[in-house]
Amino acid sequence: MKRIIQYAVLLAFLFISVKPIMAAGNFYLGLHGGLAVPDEAKAKDSEGSYNIDYDLGFDGSITLGYNLGDRYPKIGRGRVELELSYAENDLDEADFLEGKVRADGSVKRTGIMVNSIGEHRMSSGVILYALLGAGWAKIELDNAIIVDQPLADDDDSQLAFQVGAGIGWQLNQRITYDIGYRYLATLDPDFNTDDGKSLDYEYGCHRILAGIRFNF
């Protein structure tokens, strides 16, 4: 949550800086929050491979975007946006061939994405949209422990990609509410374990978000 507040301050500064440009009415600021549901992660080190399960966690994002409107008919109706996001999930279990054992600690994701969103506006005012995004994400294993044995406390940055879809309602000329689903995955991060070994990891996360966009 602390990082979301930091991002909010950053975007507020950016907004103040470009406010004269925003007078055209095509820019927007978005705030979204919801659930982070990571895939079961496959982990592999010199001792073998195993899977890690997580608890449900928080996922939040702040976006600064531009609405193309009808100005570029050859491109189509839609939006482009810069998204800053943060998610955190507690580790739940580690699944070995011998069975499942307790795991502690957390996995955290901090990302910056550039998203392209195509929209279809219905006569009722409902907006259907699809999203494609690419960018960067830092994945952090924070004090990860398996059966009371320290595993890793490290982070790695990788390219990230996401796809999504959702539905929105334009409440008035300034405010749009939407709910949506996004799936975000990264190239496999590589961590250093507490005993100096290399840990190959996977990260993919289902994002269920709701929020609002303020149009300027």
C-alpha positions in Angstrom: 0.0 0.0 0.0 2.9 2.3 0.7 4.1 2.0 -2.9 0.6 2.7 -4.2 0.7 6.0 -2.2 4.1 6.8 -3.7 2.9 6.2 -7.2 -0.2 8.4 -6.5 2.1 11.3 -5.5 4.3 10.7 -8.7 1.3 10.7 -11.0 -0.2 13.8 -9.2 3.1 15.6 -10.0 2.9 14.4 -13.6 -0.7 15.6 -13.8 0.2 19.1 -12.5 3.1 19.2 -15.0 1.0 18.4 -18.1 -2.3 20.0 -16.9 -2.2 22.8 -19.6 -1.9 20.0 -22.3 -4.8 18.1 -20.7 -7.2 21.0 -21.3 -8.1 19.4 -24.6 -10.2 16.9 -22.6 -8.7 13.6 -23.8 -6.5 12.7 -20.9 -7.6 10.7 -17.8 -6.3 9.5 -14.5 -7.4 6.1 -13.3 -7.4 4.4 -9.9 -8.1 0.6 -9.6 -7.9 -2.0 -6.9 -8.9 -5.6 -6.4 -7.6 -9.2 -6.1 -4.3 -10.7 -7.1 -4.6 -14.4 -7.8 -1.2 -15.8 -8.8 -0.7 -19.0 -10.7 1.0 -21.8 -8.8 4.7 -21.1 -9.3 7.2 -23.7 -10.4 10.5 -23.3 -8.6 13.7 -25.1 -9.4 17.2 -25.1 -7.8 20.1 -27.6 -7.6 18.1 -29.7 -5.2 15.2 -30.3 -7.5 11.9 -28.7 -8.4 8.7 -28.0 -6.5 5.6 -25.8 -6.7 4.5 -22.9 -4.5 0.9 -21.9 -3.8 -0.2 -18.4 -2.6 -3.0 -16.9 -0.6 -5.3 -14.3 -2.3 -3.7 -10.8 -2.2 -4.1 -7.2 -3.0 -3.6 -5.7 -6.5 -3.8 -2.0 -7.2 -2.9 0.3 -10.1 -2.7 3.9 -11.1 -3.0 4.9 -14.7 -2.4 8.0 -16.8 -3.9 7.7 -20.2 -5.1 9.4 -23.4 -8.4 8.8 -25.1 -8.1 8.7 -28.8 -11.8 9.3 -29.3 -12.9 9.7 -32.9 -9.9 11.7 -34.0 -8.0 8.8 -35.5 -10.5 6.7 -37.4 -7.8 4.7 -39.1 -6.6 3.5 -35.7 -10.0 3.1 -34.2 -11.7 4.1 -31.0 -9.6 3.4 -27.9 -7.1 4.5 -25.4 -3.4 4.3 -24.6 -2.2 4.5 -21.0 0.8 4.2 -18.7 0.0 1.9 -15.7 1.9 1.7 -12.4 0.9 -1.4 -10.4 1.7 -3.2 -7.1 0.5 -6.6 -5.9 1.4 -8.7 -2.9 0.5 -12.3 -1.9 1.5 -14.4 1.1 3.1 -17.8 0.4 0.8 -20.6 1.5 2.3 -24.1 0.7 5.2 -25.7 -1.1 4.3 -28.9 -3.0 7.1 -31.5 -3.2 6.8 -35.1 -4.5 6.7 -36.2 -0.9 3.7 -34.0 -0.1 2.8 -30.4 0.8 4.5 -28.4 3.5 3.8 -24.9 5.0 5.4 -21.9 3.4 5.8 -18.3 4.8 6.8 -14.9 3.5 5.4 -13.2 0.4 5.8 -12.4 -3.2 5.5 -8.8 -4.4 5.2 -7.4 -7.9 5.9 -3.8 -8.8 5.3 -3.0 -12.5 5.1 -0.3 -15.1 3.2 -1.1 -18.3 2.1 0.6 -21.5 -1.4 -0.5 -22.4 -3.3 -0.3 -25.6 -7.1 -0.5 -25.1 -9.7 -1.0 -27.9 -13.3 0.1 -27.0 -16.8 -0.6 -28.3 -19.3 1.9 -27.1 -23.0 0.7 -27.0 -26.0 3.0 -27.3 -26.9 2.3 -23.7 -23.7 3.9 -22.6 -21.9 0.7 -21.7 -18.3 0.4 -22.9 -16.8 -3.0 -23.7 -13.0 -3.1 -24.0 -10.0 -5.3 -24.6 -6.5 -4.6 -23.5 -2.9 -5.5 -24.5 0.1 -4.3 -22.5 3.8 -4.7 -22.2 6.4 -3.4 -19.9 8.6 -4.2 -16.9 8.0 -5.8 -13.5 10.1 -6.4 -10.4 9.3 -9.7 -8.7 10.4 -9.9 -5.1 10.5 -12.9 -2.8 10.3 -11.3 0.6 11.6 -13.4 3.5 10.4 -16.6 1.9 10.5 -19.6 4.3 9.7 -23.3 3.8 9.2 -25.5 6.8 11.0 -22.9 9.0 14.0 -22.9 6.7 14.9 -19.6 4.9 14.5 -19.9 1.1 15.2 -16.5 -0.4 15.0 -12.8 0.2 15.7 -11.4 -3.2 14.2 -9.7 -6.3 14.6 -9.7 -10.0 13.3 -7.5 -12.8 11.9 -8.9 -16.0 9.9 -8.0 -19.1 6.2 -8.3 -18.5 3.1 -8.7 -20.7 -0.6 -8.6 -20.0 -4.0 -9.1 -21.7 -7.4 -8.2 -20.4 -11.0 -7.3 -21.0 -13.7 -5.5 -19.1 -16.8 -3.4 -19.1 -17.3 0.3 -18.2 -20.1 2.7 -17.5 -19.7 6.4 -18.3 -21.4 8.0 -15.3 -21.0 11.5 -16.7 -18.6 13.5 -18.9 -15.9 13.4 -16.2 -16.2 10.0 -14.5 -16.2 6.4 -15.9 -16.5 3.3 -13.7 -15.2 0.0 -14.9 -14.5 -3.6 -13.8 -12.2 -5.9 -15.6 -9.9 -8.9 -15.7 -6.2 -8.9 -16.6 -3.6 -11.6 -16.8 0.0 -10.5 -16.3 3.0 -12.7 -16.7 6.8 -12.1 -16.8 9.8 -13.8 -18.2 11.1 -16.2 -15.5 12.8 -14.3 -12.7 16.0 -15.8 -11.1 16.7 -15.4 -7.4 19.6 -16.1 -5.1 18.6 -18.4 -2.2 19.8 -17.8 1.3 22.5 -20.5 0.9 23.9 -19.0 -2.3 22.1 -21.2 -4.9 20.3 -20.1 -8.0 16.5 -20.4 -7.9 14.6 -20.4 -11.2 11.0 -19.2 -10.7 7.8 -18.4 -12.6 5.4 -15.6 -12.2 1.9 -15.2 -13.6 -1.1 -13.4 -12.0 -4.8 -13.1 -12.6 -5.9 -9.6 -11.8 -9.5 -8.8 -10.9 -9.9 -5.0 -10.7 -12.5 -2.4 -10.2 -12.1 1.4 -10.3 -12.8 4.8 -11.8 -11.3 7.0 -14.4 -11.4 10.8 -14.1 -11.5 12.4 -17.6 -9.9 15.9 -18.1 
